[in-house]
């Protein structure tokens, strides 16, 4: 069931049906001990991590209620607060060595997803060029999620041939 709107905007019954039946609402292996997503909320990275968190993460959390799901937002130290705004000063110009170091550190951080396991090392992969569905596929592979059966499309009854074509044959 593909959703065009986020779950929070749906009526309760439709939201629950989407959580139960949509792709991503699959129970992960018992070996998975947690999932952590790190991303930049300012949109510098591809929209994949943000879409994954808004559309796929609720389904994963619903299907795996005991699984810790950690979201880390990469801090944006180089954006001044509104109270610090000075109209005659460039707000993007670093003023101290410490500010330059913090900006470089924030720019160097890459959006990533980490899947932790009970008995084996954690697996981490970068999210720079991945879409939300590609991120889910990677999580499903790492978490040994069983593939969801493909729902068959409802087939309409074949229409009867028009009488003119039936008589011509």
TAGIHU-V444911 format. One record per backbone hydrogen bond with DSSP energy under -0.5 kcal/mol. CO is the residue of the C=O (numbers start at 0). NH is the residue of the N-H. Records with the same first field share a line. If there is no record, write none. Layout:
CO->NH, NH
This chain:
5->8
6->9
10->14
11->15
12->16
13->17
14->18
15->19
16->20
17->21
21->24
23->25
26->145
28->31
30->117
32->67
33->115
34->69
35->113
36->71
37->111
38->40, 73
39->42
45->48
46->50
47->51
48->52
49->53
50->54, 55
51->55, 56
53->6
55->59
56->60
57->61
58->62
59->63
63->66
65->67
67->34, 69
69->36, 71
70->72
71->38, 73
74->76
75->78
77->79
80->83
81->84
85->88
88->90
89->92
91->93
95->99
96->100
97->101
98->102
99->103
100->104
101->105
102->106
103->107
104->108
110->126
111->37
112->124
113->35, 115
114->122
115->32, 33
119->116
122->114
124->112
126->129
127->45
130->134
131->135
132->136
133->137
134->138
135->139
136->140
137->141
138->142
139->144
140->143
142->28
153->155
161->164, 165
162->166
163->167
164->168
